[in-house]
Amino acid sequence: MDEYSFNRLDEETYHCLQELYLKSFGLKETISFIRNKYDTAYTGVKNIGYTAFDQKGTPSAYYGVFPMILTAEGEDILVAQSGDTMTAPDHRGKGLFIKLAQRAYQLAWELDVKVVFGFPNENSFPGFKKKLNWEFHDFMQRFTITNPALPLCEISSTSKILSRLYQSYAKLILKRFKITLTEKDTDEFKDPKSIACIKKDIHFFNYKLSNPKNFLIRINGFSLLIKTDPHLLIGAVNYFEADRVPDFLSTIRKLALMLGCKKSQITISRNLWLYEYLTPFHKPEDSLPIGFLQPVRTVPVEQIAFTLADYDTF
């Protein structure tokens, strides 16, 4: 008898993910949070993942991918991002990650996903590269802007109680900058220079704004998708001309001061238009590696322009 059974994720087993979040990371995530995160129905597909159960029926590990829409040379393509690799401590070292990943990828290909991409951390990277044959081409680039603000944002990230209080404060501060979500507003985020990018339409923003820590705002003529945890994180920016970069950086500093954020971070790939704009003003540092897996080469993966908002954790 096999030591483990493997079942595709569905809404009836979201509570298993809740258990694995706690055992794997010590995170007490709500079913509501999980339901919102996994509700990728706007792409036409959801719940591309598998849970491993031991002989007692206890959830032991999970791996899945999040469907997304990529726009490449004017064509919409179904892709997916690797996310939520979780193994309970007493089930590690048994090859569950590889077995689950192989099942998830096979399901993805059957559902017409063309590419799986991701940004693995240093712990996951060897498995993706050596055992799952991912290709890696570059690293995401992180620009960090510091200022003398009282670090309310950073301090609040150390405590759930403080975090709730801070998020109420941030919501109050950002209320006057909030954008009403319409197609006209989201059109500002279209990327006129990139050959391929994650499609940022009204469905994408509705999905991202289901996270209460995310805000879609307009300030000083700049539209931004931001998150205030653990710093001021700039997830996406509307396209603007290069001569506005000083105004943009000034606006980010002003926003950080209002929100009590010691640091502001902009994490993007080198082939995003904003990278060329920012490098004369700030030196970036390598962030997470950018990796891909595709059964048939149909998408120019090296040319996909990414932003922080594309991460499943944003």
C-alpha positions in Angstrom: 0.0 0.0 0.0 1.3 3.4 -0.9 2.3 5.6 2.0 0.5 8.6 0.5 -2.5 9.4 -1.6 -2.7 12.4 -3.9 -6.0 14.4 -4.4 -6.6 17.4 -6.6 -7.5 20.5 -4.6 -11.1 21.7 -4.5 -13.1 24.0 -2.3 -14.1 21.2 0.0 -10.4 20.7 0.9 -9.4 24.3 1.5 -9.3 23.5 5.2 -6.4 21.1 4.5 -4.4 24.1 3.1 -5.3 26.0 6.3 -3.8 23.1 8.3 -0.7 23.0 6.2 -0.1 26.8 6.4 0.0 26.4 10.2 2.2 23.3 10.3 4.6 24.4 7.5 4.9 28.2 8.2 3.1 28.9 11.5 0.6 31.0 9.7 -3.0 31.1 10.9 -4.7 31.8 7.6 -8.5 32.1 7.4 -10.6 30.0 5.0 -11.8 33.4 3.5 -8.1 34.3 2.7 -7.5 30.9 1.1 -10.7 31.1 -0.9 -9.9 34.6 -2.2 -6.3 33.6 -3.1 -7.3 30.5 -5.0 -10.3 32.1 -6.8 -8.7 32.5 -10.2 -11.9 31.8 -12.0 -11.4 35.0 -14.0 -8.8 33.1 -16.0 -11.3 30.3 -16.7 -9.4 27.8 -14.5 -8.8 27.3 -10.8 -7.5 24.9 -8.2 -4.5 23.5 -10.2 -2.8 21.7 -7.4 -2.6 18.5 -5.4 -2.6 17.6 -1.7 -0.8 14.6 -0.3 -2.5 12.6 2.5 -0.9 10.0 4.7 -2.5 6.7 5.5 -4.4 8.3 8.4 -5.9 10.8 6.0 -3.9 13.7 7.4 -2.8 16.4 4.9 0.9 16.1 4.6 2.0 18.4 1.7 0.6 20.6 -1.0 1.9 22.0 -4.3 0.0 24.0 -6.9 0.1 26.7 -9.5 -2.0 29.9 -9.9 -3.5 30.5 -13.3 -2.9 33.9 -14.8 -3.3 35.6 -18.2 -0.3 36.6 -20.1 -0.4 39.1 -23.0 2.3 38.3 -25.6 2.4 40.3 -28.8 -1.3 41.1 -28.6 -2.5 37.6 -27.8 -3.9 36.4 -24.4 -2.3 33.2 -23.2 -3.1 31.0 -20.2 -0.1 30.6 -18.0 0.4 29.8 -14.3 2.6 30.8 -11.4 4.1 28.3 -9.0 3.0 29.0 -5.5 2.3 27.6 -2.0 4.9 24.8 -1.7 4.0 23.3 1.7 5.2 20.2 3.5 4.4 19.4 7.2 7.7 19.0 9.2 7.2 15.3 9.9 6.7 14.5 6.2 9.7 16.3 4.8 12.5 14.4 3.0 10.1 11.9 1.4 10.0 13.4 -2.1 6.5 14.8 -1.8 7.3 18.1 -3.4 8.5 16.5 -6.7 5.5 14.0 -6.8 3.0 16.8 -6.2 4.7 19.1 -8.7 4.7 16.5 -11.5 1.0 15.9 -11.0 0.2 19.7 -10.9 2.2 20.3 -14.1 0.5 17.4 -15.9 -2.9 18.8 -14.9 -1.8 22.3 -16.0 -0.8 21.1 -19.5 -4.2 19.2 -19.8 -6.0 22.5 -19.0 -4.0 24.2 -21.8 -1.6 26.2 -19.6 1.3 27.1 -21.9 3.9 28.1 -19.3 4.5 27.7 -15.6 6.7 30.4 -14.1 7.9 31.3 -10.6 10.2 33.1 -8.3 11.6 30.4 -5.9 13.5 31.2 -2.8 16.9 29.7 -2.0 15.3 26.7 -0.3 13.1 25.8 -3.3 15.5 26.7 -6.0 17.6 23.5 -6.1 14.5 21.4 -6.4 13.0 23.4 -9.3 16.3 23.5 -11.2 17.8 20.0 -10.6 14.7 17.8 -10.2 12.0 19.6 -12.1 14.2 20.9 -15.0 13.2 24.5 -14.7 15.1 27.1 -16.8 16.4 30.3 -15.1 17.3 33.3 -17.1 17.7 36.2 -14.6 16.8 37.7 -11.2 14.1 40.1 -10.3 15.6 43.5 -9.5 14.7 45.3 -6.3 15.0 49.1 -5.9 14.9 50.3 -2.3 14.2 53.9 -1.4 14.8 54.9 2.3 13.5 57.9 4.1 13.5 59.3 7.7 9.9 58.3 8.5 8.9 56.8 11.8 8.8 53.1 10.9 5.2 52.4 11.8 4.8 50.0 8.9 7.8 48.0 9.7 7.0 47.8 13.5 3.5 46.7 12.8 4.6 43.7 10.7 6.0 42.1 13.9 2.6 41.7 15.6 -0.8 40.7 14.3 -2.5 43.1 16.7 -0.3 46.0 15.6 -0.7 44.9 12.0 -4.5 45.2 12.2 -4.2 48.6 13.9 -1.7 49.8 11.2 -3.9 48.6 8.3 -6.8 50.6 9.7 -4.5 53.6 9.8 -3.2 53.0 6.3 -6.7 52.6 5.0 -7.7 56.0 6.5 -4.6 57.7 5.0 -5.1 56.3 1.6 -8.9 56.9 1.4 -8.6 60.1 -0.4 -6.3 58.6 -3.1 -8.3 55.5 -3.7 -9.3 54.7 -7.3 -12.7 53.5 -8.3 -12.0 50.3 -10.2 -13.1 50.8 -13.8 -11.7 49.7 -17.1 -10.6 53.2 -17.8 -8.5 53.3 -14.7 -6.9 49.9 -15.3 -6.1 50.8 -18.9 -3.4 53.1 -17.5 -1.4 50.1 -16.5 -1.1 48.7 -20.0 2.5 48.3 -20.9 3.2 49.8 -24.3 6.9 48.7 -24.5 7.0 45.1 -23.3 6.7 42.2 -25.8 5.0 40.0 -23.1 3.6 40.8 -19.6 0.9 39.6 -17.2 -2.4 41.2 -18.3 -3.4 43.9 -15.8 -7.1 44.4 -16.6 -10.0 44.9 -14.3 -10.2 41.2 -13.5 -6.6 41.1 -12.4 -7.1 44.1 -10.1 -10.3 42.7 -8.6 -8.4 39.6 -7.8 -5.5 41.5 -6.2 -7.7 43.8 -4.2 -9.4 40.9 -2.5 -6.3 41.2 -0.2 -7.2 43.9 2.3 -3.5 44.9 2.5 -3.5 46.0 -1.1 -4.6 49.4 -2.4 -5.2 50.9 -5.8 -4.5 54.6 -5.6 -3.7 57.7 -7.7 -1.4 60.4 -6.3 0.2 63.3 -8.1 -0.9 61.8 -11.4 0.6 58.4 -10.7 -1.6 55.3 -10.4 -0.2 52.6 -8.2 -1.1 49.2 -6.8 0.6 49.1 -3.4 0.9 46.9 -0.3 1.9 48.1 3.1 3.5 45.0 4.6 6.3 44.9 5.7 7.4 48.0 3.8 5.7 50.2 1.2 5.7 47.8 -1.7 5.0 49.1 -5.2 3.3 46.3 -7.1 2.4 48.0 -10.3 2.7 51.5 -11.8 0.9 53.2 -14.7 3.1 54.0 -17.7 4.6 57.5 -17.7 7.2 59.3 -19.7 10.9 59.3 -18.6 11.0 63.0 -17.7 8.6 62.3 -14.8 10.9 60.0 -12.9 12.0 62.7 -10.4 8.3 63.4 -9.7 7.6 59.7 -9.4 10.4 59.2 -6.8 9.4 62.3 -4.9 5.8 61.0 -4.8 6.9 57.6 -3.5 8.9 59.3 -0.7 5.9 61.5 0.2 3.6 58.5 0.3 6.0 56.5 2.5 6.3 59.4 4.9 2.5 59.7 5.2 2.2 55.9 5.8 5.1 55.7 8.2 7.2 53.4 6.0 11.0 53.6 6.5 11.5 51.8 3.2 9.8 51.7 -0.2 10.6 48.9 -2.6 10.0 48.5 -6.3 10.7 45.0 -7.6 10.6 44.5 -11.3 12.4 42.5 -14.1 15.1 44.2 -16.2 12.9 44.1 -19.3 10.1 46.2 -17.8 10.1 49.8 -19.0 10.5 51.2 -15.5 13.8 49.5 -14.9 15.6 51.7 -17.5 13.9 54.7 -16.0 15.1 54.0 -12.4 18.7 52.8 -12.8 20.2 56.3 -13.3 18.7 57.2 -9.9 19.1 54.1 -7.8 21.2 50.9 -8.0 19.1 47.8 -7.8 20.0 44.5 -6.1 19.2 41.0 -7.2 16.0 39.6 -5.7 14.4 36.2 -6.5 15.4 34.2 -9.6 13.0 34.1 -12.5 12.2 30.5 -13.7 10.1 28.8 -16.3 8.8 25.5 -17.4 7.0 24.9 -20.7 6.5 21.5 -22.5 6.5 23.1 -25.9 8.3 26.4 -26.6 5.4 28.7 -27.7 6.0 31.7 -25.5 9.1 33.9 -25.5 9.7 33.5 -21.8 12.9 35.5 -21.6 11.0 38.6 -22.8 8.2 38.5 -20.2 8.3 41.7 -18.1 7.3 41.2 -14.5 6.3 43.4 -11.6 5.9 42.6 -7.9 2.1 42.5 -8.3 2.6 39.4 -10.4 3.8 37.5 -7.4 1.2 35.2 -5.8 2.2 36.6 -2.4 1.2 40.1 -3.4 
